[in-house]
Amino acid sequence: MEARLLIACPDRHGIVAAVSGFLAARDANIVTSDQYSTDPEGGAFFMRMAFTIDALGEGFAGAFASEVAERFAMEWRLDDAGRAKRVAVLVSREDHCLLDLLWRRRRGELHCEIPLVISNHPDHAVDVEGFGVRYEHVPVVKGEKPAAEARMLELLSDQSLDLVVLARYMQILSGGFLERVGCPVINIHHSFLPAFPGAQPYHRAMERGVKLIGATAHYVTEELDAGPIIAQDVAPATHRDNVAELERIGRDVERTVLARAVGLHLEDRVLVHGGRTVVF
């Protein structure tokens, strides 16, 4: 089997040797190893190591914790690379990011299961169910948002999720929802953050005469559009482009950026450090 080990800790001498030695002693074969240090003298150290091993065994994690992790004050996690992570998708009226994720999952480009899609509109039920995925309509009535979030949490809690993706879900999630959902949440924002956070970024982009249209995938925090950024990209625009054309250009960027960010997360390539990410 192949497993992945992700580590964050204060930088000091001997970390790589200790991890490699621990794996070698258990007949593991290191496939890839990526490291990054914010400052070799007193900074933070990050590592992603993929390795093959006959079996992790019940004592593997405990031994790593006591023999290596405690000595270096590590925050770490171990994941089975062969396990398909479970992902739920939230969406509103725009379907381009949703359908792209479902298509990539069916093609095998995203190694995950998508057992559930939730929307505050009923529009996409037929399309989603055509992929063999359950679709739940949870309307968000003005003044009754806590009830809608409670229903979504009820649906999500049954799925043993590793990730929730906001594929153009145009509702702001409360801090209470984010605390209770139990897994990371990734959002796609239709601008090149930190420019034009919030609503109607394409309208504001046209007003400013921008020459690049961007999209940003980031982890969701309680502060709107301010979470750690995972992936971004841009496409050219001109003074001839109206809002509708900017939106058309932007939809292509949004699809690819969100898929890239989800793929990076599924492959355990993202570590969060404060308000930033380290992406291997």
C-alpha positions as CSV (number, residue, x, y, z in Angstrom):
1,M,0.0,0.0,0.0
2,E,1.0,3.7,-0.4
3,A,0.7,6.1,2.5
4,R,1.4,9.8,3.0
5,L,2.9,11.5,6.0
6,L,2.4,15.3,6.4
7,I,4.4,17.1,9.0
8,A,4.6,20.7,10.4
9,C,7.0,21.5,13.2
10,P,9.7,24.0,14.3
11,D,12.8,23.6,12.1
12,R,15.8,22.0,13.6
13,H,18.6,19.6,12.5
14,G,17.8,15.9,12.1
15,I,14.1,15.9,11.2
16,V,14.4,14.3,7.7
17,A,16.9,11.8,9.0
18,A,14.6,10.8,11.9
19,V,11.5,10.3,9.7
20,S,13.5,8.5,7.0
21,G,15.1,6.2,9.5
22,F,11.8,5.4,11.2
23,L,10.4,4.4,7.8
24,A,13.5,2.4,6.8
25,A,13.3,0.4,10.0
26,R,9.9,-0.7,9.0
27,D,10.9,-1.7,5.4
28,A,9.0,1.3,3.9
29,N,10.1,2.6,0.5
30,I,10.0,6.4,0.2
31,V,8.4,7.3,-3.2
32,T,8.5,11.1,-2.9
33,S,9.6,13.6,-0.3
34,D,9.0,17.4,-0.3
35,Q,10.3,19.8,2.3
36,Y,10.0,23.5,2.9
37,S,11.4,25.7,5.7
38,T,10.4,29.3,6.3
39,D,13.8,29.9,7.8
40,P,16.5,27.3,8.4
41,E,17.4,28.9,11.7
42,G,14.3,29.0,13.9
43,G,11.6,28.9,11.3
44,A,8.8,26.4,10.6
45,F,9.4,23.2,8.8
46,F,6.9,21.4,6.5
47,M,7.2,18.0,4.9
48,R,5.1,15.7,2.7
49,M,6.4,12.2,2.3
50,A,4.8,9.4,0.3
51,F,6.0,5.9,0.9
52,T,5.0,2.3,0.1
53,I,4.8,-0.3,2.9
54,D,3.3,-3.8,3.2
55,A,0.9,-2.6,5.9
56,L,0.8,0.2,8.4
57,G,-0.2,-2.0,11.2
58,E,-2.0,-1.0,14.4
59,G,1.2,0.2,16.1
60,F,2.6,2.3,13.3
61,A,1.0,5.6,14.3
62,G,1.7,5.2,18.0
63,A,5.3,4.3,17.4
64,F,5.8,7.3,15.1
65,A,4.2,9.6,17.7
66,S,6.4,8.4,20.6
67,E,9.7,7.9,18.7
68,V,9.7,10.9,16.3
69,A,6.8,13.3,16.6
70,E,7.1,14.1,20.3
71,R,10.8,14.7,20.0
72,F,10.4,17.3,17.3
73,A,7.1,18.8,18.5
74,M,5.4,17.8,15.3
75,E,1.8,18.4,14.1
76,W,1.3,15.5,11.7
77,R,-1.1,13.2,10.0
78,L,-1.0,9.9,8.2
79,D,-3.2,9.0,5.3
80,D,-3.8,5.9,3.2
81,A,-3.2,7.1,-0.4
82,G,-5.4,4.4,-1.8
83,R,-8.5,5.5,0.2
84,A,-10.9,7.7,-1.8
85,K,-11.7,10.7,0.3
86,R,-15.4,11.6,0.7
87,V,-16.5,15.0,-0.6
88,A,-19.8,16.8,-0.5
89,V,-20.6,19.7,-2.8
90,L,-22.7,22.8,-2.1
91,V,-24.0,24.8,-5.0
92,S,-26.5,27.5,-5.9
93,R,-27.8,28.4,-9.4
94,E,-24.5,28.3,-11.4
95,D,-23.7,24.8,-12.4
96,H,-20.3,25.0,-14.2
97,C,-18.1,24.2,-11.3
98,L,-20.4,21.5,-9.9
99,L,-20.7,19.6,-13.2
100,D,-17.0,19.9,-13.9
101,L,-16.2,18.3,-10.5
102,L,-18.7,15.5,-11.1
103,W,-17.3,14.9,-14.6
104,R,-13.7,14.8,-13.4
105,R,-14.7,12.4,-10.6
106,R,-16.4,10.1,-13.2
107,R,-13.3,10.3,-15.4
108,G,-11.0,9.3,-12.6
109,E,-9.2,12.7,-12.5
110,L,-10.3,13.3,-8.9
111,H,-9.6,10.4,-6.6
112,C,-12.7,10.8,-4.3
113,E,-16.3,9.8,-3.7
114,I,-19.0,12.4,-4.0
115,P,-22.0,11.0,-2.2
116,L,-24.0,14.2,-1.8
117,V,-24.8,17.5,-3.4
118,I,-26.8,20.2,-1.5
119,S,-28.3,23.2,-3.1
120,N,-30.4,26.1,-2.0
121,H,-32.2,25.8,-5.4
122,P,-33.8,22.7,-7.0
123,D,-32.3,23.4,-10.5
124,H,-29.6,20.7,-10.8
125,A,-31.4,17.6,-9.4
126,V,-31.7,15.8,-12.8
127,D,-28.1,16.5,-13.8
128,V,-26.6,15.5,-10.5
129,E,-28.7,12.3,-10.2
130,G,-27.6,11.4,-13.7
131,F,-24.1,11.0,-12.2
132,G,-25.6,8.7,-9.5
133,V,-25.2,11.3,-6.8
134,R,-27.8,12.1,-4.2
135,Y,-29.2,15.7,-4.5
136,E,-30.8,17.5,-1.6
137,H,-32.6,20.9,-1.9
138,V,-32.2,23.0,1.3
139,P,-33.8,26.4,0.6
140,V,-32.4,29.4,2.5
141,V,-35.4,31.5,3.5
142,K,-34.7,35.1,4.6
143,G,-34.6,35.2,8.4
144,E,-34.4,31.4,8.7
145,K,-30.8,30.8,7.7
146,P,-29.9,29.0,11.0
147,A,-32.6,26.4,10.3
148,A,-31.2,25.8,6.8
149,E,-27.6,25.4,8.2
150,A,-28.9,23.0,10.8
151,R,-30.5,20.9,8.1
152,M,-27.4,20.9,6.0
153,L,-25.3,19.9,9.0
154,E,-27.8,17.0,9.6
155,L,-27.3,15.8,6.0
156,L,-23.5,16.2,6.0
157,S,-23.0,14.5,9.4
158,D,-24.2,11.2,8.0
159,Q,-21.5,11.1,5.3
160,S,-18.2,10.7,7.1
161,L,-16.8,13.5,5.0
162,D,-13.2,14.5,4.4
163,L,-14.0,17.7,2.5
164,V,-16.9,20.1,1.6
165,V,-16.6,22.1,-1.6
166,L,-18.5,25.3,-2.3
167,A,-18.9,25.1,-6.1
168,R,-20.4,28.6,-6.4
169,Y,-22.6,28.3,-3.3
170,M,-23.7,31.9,-3.0
171,Q,-24.6,31.9,0.7
172,I,-22.2,33.0,3.5
173,L,-21.7,30.2,6.0
174,S,-21.7,31.1,9.7
175,G,-18.9,30.5,12.1
176,G,-21.0,28.0,13.9
177,F,-21.5,26.0,10.7
178,L,-17.8,25.9,10.0
179,E,-17.0,24.8,13.5
180,R,-19.5,21.9,13.4
181,V,-19.1,20.6,9.9
182,G,-16.1,18.6,11.0
183,C,-13.9,18.9,7.9
184,P,-12.2,21.5,5.8
185,V,-14.3,23.6,3.4
186,I,-13.0,24.9,0.0
187,N,-14.6,27.8,-1.9
188,I,-14.1,29.1,-5.4
189,H,-14.3,32.9,-5.6
190,H,-14.8,34.5,-8.9
191,S,-11.9,37.0,-8.7
192,F,-8.2,37.1,-8.2
193,L,-8.2,37.7,-4.5
194,P,-7.5,39.9,-2.6
195,A,-9.0,42.0,-5.4
196,F,-12.8,42.2,-5.5
197,P,-13.9,40.1,-2.5
198,G,-17.6,39.7,-1.9
199,A,-20.5,40.0,-4.4
200,Q,-20.5,41.0,-8.1
201,P,-16.7,41.0,-8.7
202,Y,-17.2,40.9,-12.5
203,H,-19.2,44.1,-12.4
204,R,-16.5,45.8,-10.3
205,A,-13.8,44.4,-12.6
206,M,-15.4,46.0,-15.6
207,E,-15.8,49.3,-13.9
208,R,-12.0,49.3,-13.1
209,G,-11.1,48.2,-16.6
210,V,-9.1,45.2,-15.6
211,K,-7.0,43.3,-18.2
212,L,-6.9,40.0,-16.3
213,I,-9.9,38.0,-15.0
214,G,-9.0,35.7,-12.2
215,A,-10.4,33.0,-9.8
216,T,-9.2,31.9,-6.4
217,A,-9.8,28.7,-4.5
218,H,-9.3,29.0,-0.8
219,Y,-10.2,27.4,2.5
220,V,-13.3,28.9,4.1
221,T,-13.0,30.9,7.3
222,E,-15.5,33.1,9.1
223,E,-14.0,36.2,7.5
224,L,-15.5,36.5,4.0
225,D,-13.1,35.5,1.1
226,A,-10.1,35.8,3.4
227,G,-9.2,32.1,4.0
228,P,-5.8,30.6,3.1
229,I,-5.4,30.5,-0.7
230,I,-4.8,27.1,-2.4
231,A,-4.8,27.9,-6.1
232,Q,-5.3,30.9,-8.5
233,D,-5.3,31.6,-12.2
234,V,-6.1,34.4,-14.6
235,A,-7.2,34.8,-18.2
236,P,-6.8,38.0,-20.4
237,A,-9.6,40.5,-20.8
238,T,-9.9,43.7,-22.9
239,H,-11.8,47.0,-22.8
240,R,-14.3,45.4,-25.3
241,D,-15.5,42.8,-22.8
242,N,-18.8,43.6,-21.1
243,V,-19.9,41.9,-17.8
244,A,-21.5,38.9,-19.6
245,E,-18.2,38.3,-21.6
246,L,-16.1,38.6,-18.4
247,E,-18.4,36.1,-16.7
248,R,-18.0,33.7,-19.7
249,I,-14.2,34.0,-19.5
250,G,-14.3,33.7,-15.8
251,R,-16.3,30.5,-15.7
252,D,-13.5,28.6,-17.5
253,V,-11.0,29.9,-15.0
254,E,-13.2,29.0,-12.1
255,R,-13.6,25.4,-13.2
256,T,-9.9,24.7,-13.6
257,V,-8.8,26.5,-10.5
258,L,-11.4,24.8,-8.3
259,A,-10.6,21.3,-9.7
260,R,-6.9,22.0,-9.2
261,A,-7.4,23.0,-5.6
262,V,-9.6,20.0,-4.8
263,G,-7.1,17.7,-6.4
264,L,-4.3,19.2,-4.3
265,H,-6.3,18.7,-1.2
266,L,-7.2,15.1,-2.1
267,E,-3.6,14.3,-2.7
268,D,-2.6,15.7,0.8
269,R,-0.4,18.4,-0.8
270,V,-1.7,21.4,1.2
271,L,-0.6,22.4,4.7
272,V,-2.0,25.6,6.3
273,H,0.4,27.9,8.1
274,G,-1.3,30.8,9.7
275,G,-3.2,32.6,6.9
276,R,-1.1,31.0,4.2
277,T,-0.7,27.6,2.6
278,V,2.3,25.5,1.8
279,V,1.4,23.6,-1.4
280,F,3.7,20.7,-2.4
